[in-house]
Amino acid sequence: MNTAVVYNVQRFSLHDGPGIRTTVFLKGCPLSCPWCHNPESRDGRPQLAVKADRCLGCELCMPVCPEGIAGPLDVRTNTHRPDASCIRCGACAEACPAGARDLLGDEMGVARVMAEIERDGAYHAESGGGVTFSGGEPIANGNAAFLLECLDECGKRGIHTAVDTCGHVTTETLLAVAERADLILYDLKVMDDAKHRLIVGVGNERIHENLKILAAAGHEVWIRVPVIPGLTDDEENLNAVAEFAAGLARPCPVHLLPFHAMGGEKFGRLGMEYQLAGLAPADPGRVNEQAELLRAFGLDVHIGG
């Protein structure tokens, strides 16, 4: 049975597809979006996060650390600089009585994940919901075999499935996923290839081509566009999104996802720099105007979801 590193199973999700959903978050992502709400998803391995202001200075982490590198955290800051010699065993997190350390990521098998999903079966049935596999990137980073097996199991049990993808994956694997999933949530971020490379670290040619192939094959796809002030929300980019979406072989609804900074504090806990510190949330009035801009192209546009 296949396994994957899961960092969260979120219940009662309302923004990852129709109805009330259980969202399974897998670790590992080929992109480095500066607005990422889940930076713990980037690294495919379990990783240590800290809340330095909770540290009691009790030193109970020190004797259990096999590398001898654990110790009291700097309570003057709430940041963490990971030590390269850390083997990510989680012993220090288990020993901490104050929750100042947390190991994010647990290798889980398909049977265990399915048991978690089925706990919410009554909510799925009543609301028309199901399970969404997200990340990170659930199709990349060695997650594909695990994801395909989960989708097959969900299909046998009549559970509605959605897969949230950045699209920067192999076409063959994406199609194998789409043939099993009921819905693909597909991100379009920055339409200009050079800007896409600069902002998220990879080009977008494969992403665009894969979306064209999915639409032409008749799969159910929701396009999701993060609305990030100064990065993705300019008229040039949104017009390019609209033109691209309007030109697909099958119409796809477009969901605008307004920026918020709720994930910003996670960067410091992981020893990562948050590049958008101080950036204000997307203005609701402006997002409504942007939605109207896209609707002018004949698109079915939603805010959120």
N, C-alpha and C positions, 0 to 999 in steps of 0.2 A: 504494500500500500504506500502511496506517495505521501510525502510530508512537505510542509512549507513553514517558514518562520512567520508567525502571526503576531502582530503587536496589539491588536485590539479586536474584540467582538462587540460592536456597539448595537444596543437594542433600541427599539422605538425610533429608528431613523426616519425622518420625514422629508429628506432632501436628496435621496439617492435612488429615485425611481418612484413608481406609483405606490400608494398605500403606505402602511406601516411596514418598515423593513428591518431586517437584521443585516448589518453591514460588517463584513469580514475584511479586515485590513491586513494585507500582506506586505512584508518588508522588501525593499529593493526597488529602485527607480532609475532609469537612464537619464532623467532630466534633473535640473537644479533650479527650479523656479524660485525666485527670491520671495514670492508671496506665499509660498507653501504653508498650509495650515498644519501639516503633519511632517515636519522635517525628520522625525524619527523614522519615517518610511524610506528615506533615501538609501541608507546602508542596509544591505541584505542580511546582515548578521544581527543577533541581539546586541544591544549597546546600553551602556550605563548612562543614566540621567540623574542629576542631583538637584536637590533643593537645599542650597548651602545654608540658608537662613534657618533651617530646621536642625542643623547639626548641634548636638549637645556637648561635643568634645569628649565623649565618654570613652573613645578609643576601642570600643568593642569590635570594630571592623578590622583592626590591625592584626590580631592573632589568627583570624580566619583567612586572610588574603594569601593565596599560595605564592604570589609574586613579591609579597612584602612591600607593596606600594600604597596600600590603603592607609588613611589617616584622617584626622579631623579636617573639616572643610573650612574655608575662609568665610566666616559669618559676616564679614563686612561687604561681601558681594554675593550675588546669587548666580555666579557663573561657574563653569566647570571647564577645565582644560584636560581632555582625556590623555592618559599616559599610554604611549604606544605599546608598552609591555603588558598592559592589561589583557588578560585572556578572556574576559567577559563571562566569568563563571557565575557571577551573581552572589557569591558568598558574602560579600560586604553588605549587599542590600538585605539579605536574609538576616544578618546579624544586627542591623541598625534598628534600634527601638523607636526612633522618631520619624522614620520614613524619609530620611534625608537622601537616601539612595534608592534607585529603582532600576532594575534590569528590564529593558523594553524589548520584547520579542521572545516568543516561546515556540519551539518546533512542535507542530501539531500534525497529527495524521488525519486522513479524511473522515474516519469514523468519529473521531472526537469533535471535529468541526461540525459534522452533520448533527451530532447530538445537541450541540449548542444552537444550531439553526432550528431544530425541531422543537426546542423549548418554547419558541415564539409562534408555533403553528396556528394557534387560535387567533392571534392578532393578524397574522398574514391572511387567513381565510376571511375574517370579518371585514378587513379593510381593502382587500384586493392587493395586498402587498406580497412580500417574498424576501429573498436574500439578494444582497448586492455584494459582489466581490470587488474590493477597491485596494488602494495602496497608499503610496508606492504605485507600482505597476504590476497588476496581477498576472499579466501575460508574459512578462520578461523576468530576468534574473533567476532563471531556473524554476519559476513558479508555474509554468504552463502545464506540466504533467499533473501536478496537484490540482490545478484549477479545472482541467478537463475532467478529471475523475470526480471532483465535487459536482460539476455540472451534470454529469451522467447520473450521479446518485440523486440529485435534485429532480432530474427529469423522471426518474423511476417513481418518485414520491409525489409528483405533481406540484412541486414548489416552483413558483415563478422566480426566474433568475435574471439578474442584470449584472453586467460587467462594466466597470468604469476604467477606461483606458486612455492613455495619452496618444496612442496610435503609432508610437515609435517602436514598432515590433515587426517581426517577420509576417509577411502577408499570409503565408501558409498557416501559421499558428493562429493568427487572427481569424481567418475563415473557419478553422476548426472550432474555435471558441464560439463564433457567431452562429454556427450551425446548431450548437447545443443551447445557447443562451436565448432567452426571450427578448432581451433588450440590451443594446450596447449604448453606454453613455460615453460620448466621444468628445474629447477636448480639442478646441481650436483656440490658440492663444494669440500668437503674433503671426500675421500672414506674410510679411516680408521675410525672406529666408535669412538675410544677413542679420537683421534685428533679432530674429528667432535664435540664431546661433549665439549672438552676443548676450541675450537675456537669459536663456534657459540652457545653453550649452550644446545644443545639437541643431542640425538643420531640420527643415520641415517638409522636404520633398517626399519622403516616405510617408509621413503623416497624411499629407494631402492625397497621395495616390491611394493609400489604404482606405481612406474615407470614400473616395470615388468608387472603389471596388466593392465596398460594403453596400453602398447605395444601389449600385447597378445589380448586385446579386439579390436585392429585395429584402435585406435584413432590416429589422426595426432599430432605428438609431435616433438618439437624441443628441444634438450638438450642444455642447456646453462651453460658454465663453466667459472666462474670468474677467471681470471689469476692474482693472487695476489703474487707478489714476496715474497718468503720466507714462504708462507702459503699454497698456492695451486698449485704452478707452478713447483714443483720438479718432477723429472722423475718418481719416484715411484707412486705419486698420479696420474699423467697423464696416466701412463700405466694402472693403476687400472680403471680409467675412461674409457679408450679405451676398455679394456677387458670386462667391464660391458656393455658398449653400444653395442659392437659387438655381445654380447651374447643375446640381446633382441630378442623377437619373431618377431618384426617388425623393419626394419631398421629405425633409426632416425638420421636426420642430427645433427651435433654437432657444436655449435657456441661458439668460444672462445671470452670472453669479457675482454679485457686488462684493468688492473687497472689504474685509474686516481684518483687524490685527489680532484676533484672538489666539492665533498660533505663535505670535511673536516671542512670548516668554519661553517657549520650548527651545528656541535656538540657544539661549544662554545655558539652559540646563544641560544641553548636549555639547557645549563647548564650541558652538558655531556662531558666526556673526549674523545678526539679523539686519539685512541691508535696507529694509523699509521702515526702520524705527522712526516714529514721528509722523509717518504718512497717515493722513486722515482717512476714515472710511469713505467709500464711494457715496456721493450725495444722492439720495433717493430721487429727487426731482430730475437730476441729470440722467440717472439711469432710466427713468421713464422716457425722457427725450431720446435716449439712445435706442430704447426698444422701438419707439415710433420710427426712428431712422431705418431700422431693419425691417419693420412691417411694411414700409414703402416699397420693398422689393417683393412683396407678396408672401413673406415668410410668416409662419405661425410662431410668434415670439412670446416667451414667458420670462418672468423675473424670479429667479430662484429655481430650486428643484433639480 
